[in-house]
Amino acid sequence: QLQLVEAGGGLVQPGGSLRLSCAASGFTLDHYTIGWYRQAPGKEREGVSCISSSDSGSNPNYADSVKGRFTISRDNAKNTVYLQMNSLKPDDTAVYHCAAELGHYCSDHPVWDYWGQGTQVTVSS
C-alpha cells in the first residue's frame, strides 16, 4: 500500500520541543514535495511547512506563525521527512498531517497525492 505515516506527537510543556516524522511506504519521497498541515478542533486546516523535492534542493518554506521555531528536513536514506518543532506554544496544539505531491517545488495551491493519518501534538502547562 502507498501511504504516509506520521509519528512523534505527544504532550509537551510550552517552550518544549518535538520532532515529527513522516515516513513513506510503497514509494520514495525524493521526487515529491512534502507539506505539513495542522488542524485544531473548531479551526481551519493550516499549512505549516513545505519542503521541495530532493532533486530541486529540498528548499524549505514556513508559515509566518512557525518561522524561526520549526525546521523541516529530509532523510532520504530513511525515506522520511521530519518537522523539528522548538519553542512550542499552546497555539501549536493540533493534529499534524503530512502530505506528498509529485513535483519539484512547493506550491501555494498544491494538489496532494498522499495524506497521512496525523499525529496529535498537545502543548500545555
C-alpha positions as CSV (number, residue, x, y, z in Angstrom):
1,Q,0.0,0.0,0.0
2,L,1.1,3.5,-0.7
3,Q,0.9,5.6,2.4
4,L,2.4,8.2,4.7
5,V,2.7,7.5,8.4
6,E,3.3,10.3,10.9
7,A,4.8,9.8,14.3
8,G,6.4,11.8,17.1
9,G,3.5,13.7,18.6
10,G,2.8,13.9,22.2
11,L,2.3,16.1,25.2
12,V,4.8,18.8,25.9
13,Q,5.0,21.9,28.0
14,P,5.3,25.4,26.5
15,G,8.8,26.0,25.3
16,G,9.5,22.4,24.8
17,S,10.3,20.5,21.6
18,L,9.1,17.7,19.5
19,R,10.3,16.0,16.3
20,L,7.6,14.8,14.0
21,S,8.3,12.2,11.3
22,C,6.6,11.4,8.0
23,A,7.6,8.1,6.6
24,A,6.6,6.9,3.2
25,S,5.7,3.3,2.4
26,G,5.4,1.9,-1.1
27,F,7.1,4.8,-2.8
28,T,10.1,7.1,-2.4
29,L,9.8,10.7,-1.4
30,D,12.8,12.0,-3.4
31,H,10.7,13.5,-6.3
32,Y,7.8,14.8,-4.0
33,T,7.3,18.0,-2.2
34,I,6.2,17.3,1.3
35,G,3.9,19.6,3.3
36,W,3.0,19.6,7.0
37,Y,-0.5,20.8,8.0
38,R,-2.2,21.1,11.3
39,Q,-5.8,21.3,12.4
40,A,-7.2,22.0,15.8
41,P,-10.8,21.4,16.8
42,G,-13.1,24.2,15.5
43,K,-10.3,25.7,13.4
44,E,-9.4,25.6,9.7
45,R,-6.6,23.4,8.5
46,E,-3.4,25.5,8.4
47,G,-0.3,24.9,6.2
48,V,2.7,24.8,8.5
49,S,5.7,24.0,6.3
50,C,6.7,22.5,3.0
51,I,10.0,21.2,1.6
52,S,10.7,20.9,-2.1
53,S,11.8,17.7,-3.8
54,S,15.3,16.4,-3.3
55,D,16.3,17.0,-6.9
56,S,15.3,20.6,-6.6
57,G,17.3,21.3,-3.5
58,S,15.0,20.4,-0.6
59,N,14.2,24.0,0.0
60,P,12.0,24.8,3.0
61,N,9.0,27.1,3.4
62,Y,7.3,28.0,6.6
63,A,4.1,29.7,7.7
64,D,4.8,33.0,9.5
65,S,3.4,31.5,12.7
66,V,6.2,29.0,12.9
67,K,9.2,30.7,11.3
68,G,12.2,30.6,13.5
69,R,10.8,27.8,15.6
70,F,10.2,24.9,13.2
71,T,12.6,23.2,10.8
72,I,11.6,20.8,8.0
73,S,14.2,18.3,6.6
74,R,14.6,15.1,4.7
75,D,16.4,11.9,5.3
76,N,16.4,10.1,2.0
77,A,18.1,7.0,3.4
78,K,15.1,6.6,5.7
79,N,12.5,7.8,3.1
80,T,11.3,10.2,5.8
81,V,10.6,13.9,6.3
82,Y,10.9,15.5,9.7
83,L,9.5,18.5,11.3
84,Q,11.5,19.7,14.2
85,M,9.4,21.9,16.4
86,N,11.1,24.1,19.1
87,S,9.8,26.7,21.4
88,L,6.3,25.2,21.3
89,K,3.3,27.3,22.2
90,P,-0.2,26.3,23.3
91,D,-1.4,27.6,19.9
92,D,0.6,24.8,18.2
93,T,-1.7,22.2,19.7
94,A,-3.3,20.4,16.8
95,V,-3.3,17.2,14.8
96,Y,-0.4,17.4,12.4
97,H,-0.6,15.8,9.0
98,C,1.9,15.3,6.3
99,A,1.1,15.3,2.6
100,A,3.1,14.5,-0.6
101,E,2.8,16.0,-4.0
102,L,4.7,14.8,-7.0
103,G,6.6,17.8,-8.2
104,H,9.8,19.8,-7.8
105,Y,8.7,22.8,-5.8
106,C,6.3,23.8,-3.1
107,S,3.1,25.4,-4.4
108,D,0.6,27.9,-2.9
109,H,-2.1,25.6,-4.4
110,P,-0.8,22.1,-4.1
111,V,-2.7,19.0,-5.3
112,W,-1.6,16.4,-2.8
113,D,-1.2,12.8,-3.9
114,Y,-1.0,11.3,-0.4
115,W,-2.0,12.2,3.1
116,G,-1.1,10.7,6.4
117,Q,-3.4,9.9,9.2
118,G,-2.0,12.5,11.6
119,T,-0.3,12.7,14.9
120,Q,-1.5,14.7,17.9
121,V,0.6,17.5,19.4
122,T,-0.6,19.0,22.6
123,V,1.3,21.9,24.2
124,S,0.0,22.6,27.7
125,S,1.3,23.5,31.1
